[in-house]
Amino acid sequence: MEATQPEQQPASDPFRAALAMDPAGVQERTITVVARCLDRKLSEVQLASTLWDDLDAESLDMLDIVYSLERSFVIRLPRLNLIQRATDLFGESTIVEGSTVTAKGLAVLKASMPEVPESFFQPNMKLHEFRKAVSVKSLVRVVERCLGANAALRCKVCQGEPRQVPDFPMEICCAQCGATMELPSGEDIVISDLLRVGAELGIPPVAVASKAAATETSGT
Ligand SMILES: [Zn+2]
């Protein structure tokens, strides 16, 4: 058989490298990023550590973590929190009542965050309590989800696989024909997952999620 020309790829392509990581590698790297952003020792950060309570993260730290994870894995993470997005999709009164999460809201959150112990989702949970559920494991779940979307990405022109554009850490193009490709949006991923959860729970969306709704918040 005639040897075919190997695909011309840069020796190191962080986009492809992230896709090749196994779950343990993704966990380890997420923990490393969180520890670095919070100025903690690696041994202080566990998968089960909650960000706001156990690790005393503040809003700015969270931005730093999200940004660093995006760079590290070459992914686009969602910006809005799950309750805000669920409220947009299913209607405010379906998800919250005053400052309390409704029963339907709890069901949506529970189904969307399988890594959180069930006992966390108590009836009459207050809105502000929700963020206490977010752990390093939650970050790993979202990172894995975004990596899965990256892995499924194919060139619209030739169905080729994506690779990173050298010197542009957050840009990808087709490895075969060079066409520009776009990283899947974390917002779109959250919306499609929430719609699936809603369908499973019999909670219909109030409005069809549009690309416009997704981009209004992800333009930062
Ligand atoms: Zn292509």
Boltz pocket constraint, residues with backbone or C-beta under 6 A from the ligand:
constraints:
  - pocket:
      binder: B
      contacts: [[A, 155], [A, 156], [A, 157], [A, 158], [A, 159], [A, 160], [A, 174], [A, 175], [A, 176], [A, 177], [A, 178], [A, 179]]
      max_distance: 6.0
